[in-house]
Structures are given as C-alpha cells and as structure tokens.
C-alpha cells in the first residue's frame, strides 16, 4: 500500500507539471494532446499496477517530451511575433514619416500663400481704411505668437512654470533699440545722459552694403537682443531652476520686476536712458522695397517672416531628441532622471532657448511700438501671454498661434466699438462706453475656458486635428451611403 501511494503521488505530480507546461502555450495544441495522452495511459496502467514504477517513468517521459516540444513551439511563435512586430513598427514609422513630411509641405505652402496675400493686402489697404486694423492685428499677432510659443516651450513642453517673459522681452527690446539708434540721433535721445554707445549696426553696414546693409544690421541687432535675454536667463537659471512649480513662478516673476527696476535706474542712464524712453531707432515702417520705380511696403511681412522662422526653429527643437527629453521631464522628473536625462542641463537649455525667442519678440515689439520704456513691460504683459497659451492649449504650438490671433483681433479690433458707443450698428453710448470692451472680453475668455478645459487645441496640432475631422467626415459619408 505504501508503494502504491508513492506511485499515485508521482502520477499527480506529473499531471500537474504536464498541465502547467501545456497551459503556458497558446498554440501548442498538438503538444498538449500528447501530454494528456501520456497522462491518461500512465493513470490507466498505474492503477492496474501495485508498484507503478514503470508507469511513472512512462508518464515522466511523455510529460518531458511534451514540455520540450511545447518550448520549441513557444520559440517559433515568439520569433514569428517578433518579426511581425518589427514589420508593423517599420510600417508605422514609415507612415509617420510620410505624415510628418506631408504636413510639413502643407504648412510651408500655407505660409507662402499667407506671405503673398500679406504683400498684396499691404499694397492695397491704405492707412485711412477701416481694414488697416487687419494689418495691425497681423503685425502684433505675429509678435505675440512668437512670445507665446516660446512660453509654451517652457511651460507646456518642459513643465516649468515661469512668469518672467516680460522681463526677457524688456531686455530684447532695449538691446535692439540701443544698437540701432543712429549716431546723429543719440544726443537728442539721451538728453540727460552722456551716451555710452555711439554706433549703430544698421548705420555701419549701410555705409558698406547700402540698403541690404540696413536689413542685415537689423537682423544682427535682433539676434544680439535674443542672446542678451538668453544670457540673463542663464544667470537667473543658476539658482532659480533648482525650484519647482509655484516657487519657480514666483522667483521668475520677481526677477522680471527686478530687471524692470534696474533698467530704470539712473546709474545705467548712459546705456538705457534711465526712466526716459528710447526712440529714433529703426522701426517697421523703414522696410520698403523699390522695384522699377514701384515701392513695396514690407512693414507687415517682416515681423511675420521673423516670427515664422523662429517658430519653425522651436518646432524642430520640440521634435528632436532634446524635445523628447523635455517632454519626459514634464511627465515625470524621477523617471526621466532614472533613464539618464540630465535634468538641470535640459531645464537650463529650455529656459535659455525660451528666453532667447522672448528677447527676439521684444525686439520686434519695439519695432512695432516705436518707443521703448520699461514701464510698458509689467507683469500684466506676462499674464496676457500666459492667457494666450492657456486658451490655445498648453503643449500645442499651433494652438498658441491661433489663440494669439484671436486674442489680438478681439481685443484690438472686433470689440473696439464697445468703447466708442456704437457696436454692430447699435448706437448705445450709455452702455457702450469706455471700459465696457474689457467686460465683454473677460466674459468671452471665461466662456472659452469653461467649454474648452484644455484650450482650443488641447495638446494636439492643427494638421492632426484636421486629419481626424476629415476621417470622421469620410466615415459618416460611408455610413450614409451604406
């Protein structure tokens, strides 16, 4: 009886191991049948025998052969699955590359058409025309779009909550104005100070290259303005980027206010003109192209081209390996650091790049405004840019551009009649008076935030949204036809 119990125990052990190994395979039907056949024969012969040693050995042999064959089938299935996955990944990567190239071509074609249309509108629309505000919206909208995208790079893609954009725009605006004021005009501009800088890049290069030298000098001054803002961001980032979330926002906002106070300090008067405004530098109205006795105004095209080129560089950065590192830091800093990403290095890079393009935007804003004064770059300007980023969608570059154009058009053009007593043909001076425009504009913003919790575009880009909507339309048409 003892020997019989031992045989039964061995049979049970073989059954369990056979079932376990057979159940691990999804496609090993033949091997599973072999295991079951071996188990049944072993049980039958094991029950007839008192000792069961020979039958137990038969069961073990059958189970081992089944497990071995099952492992072989697993290996073949694994290799086939890996090859299928590799082929599907290659196909998906190829389709993604084709989609990216296709969307890039569509974007380039759209920009070229927009630039051509802008040139035509600028020659047709006169200054006294009611449609002149359209050109103003395009100028200011393109400038603010660049600053909004630069803030989105930092807040949306890297996850750093910074409120120092106005300070970096101030640095860019002052740097551009200082290096573009003609030497003859400096004595008149710096009435209360002895100017420390007596040369102008456009003036120097114009004497060498003519009209092209003026354009080249302006571009050099804009680049220097961005570099000055990036340098200040690097110095500020040394202590500040160790902070996170709200503490980082408070620190950057404080530094922006400190920068504004320093630029109004009388000790820097020979450079910044103290609290007095800077003027007489190269403005947007200086860009005019003479072709065969015909002059083409390029005052609107110039800021649009500079902004489009700068935003294109930001897009390339976001889609590079650095951009993927920024997104990893945004999602989880601990996981990003565990994967080998240098957190401080990439935060500093994002902070400096964002500040560089904010400085470029400040230089363009100085060209648009005509004068530069530190009091114009208050914290309210940063809040406006942040509001545009939130309305467009945090993490969406096209959302920032669309949100900027709608924000500027609504605040500067469409709702302007609410302050003058007449709006949409309705004359109500008792209601439509000064300040009512801001009330209506605030209600519109609140409504947009309530109905679009993640902004108008969320974290998606415009080509993706258009493609998804088009696929839905095609699907609905197919369903209606069927």
Buried (B, 14 or more C-beta within 10 A) or exposed (E): EEEBEBBBEBBEBBBEBBBEBBEEBEEBEEBBEBBBEBBEBBBEBBBEBEEBEEBBEBBBEBBBBBBEBBBEBBEEBEEEEEEEEEEEEEEEEEEEEEEEEEBEEEBEEEBEEBBEEBBEBBEEBEEEEEEEBBBBBBBBBBBBBBBBBBBBBBBBBBBBBBBBBBBBBBBBBBBBBBBBBBEEBBEEBBEEBEBEEEEBBBBBBBEEEEEEBBBBBBBBBBBBBBBBBBBBBBEBBEEBBEBEEEEBBBBBBBBBBEBBEBBBEEEBBBBBBBBBBBBBBBBBEBBEEEEEEEEEBBBBBBBBBBBBEBBBEBBEBBEEEBBEBBBBBBEEBEEBBEEEBEBEEBBBBBBBBBBBBBBBBBBBBBBBBEBBBBEBBBBEBBBBBBBBBBBBBBBBBBBBBBBBBBBBBBBBBBBEBBBEBEBEEEEEEEEBEEEBBEEBBEEBBEEBEEEBEBBBBBEBBBBBBEBEEEEEEEEEEEEEEE
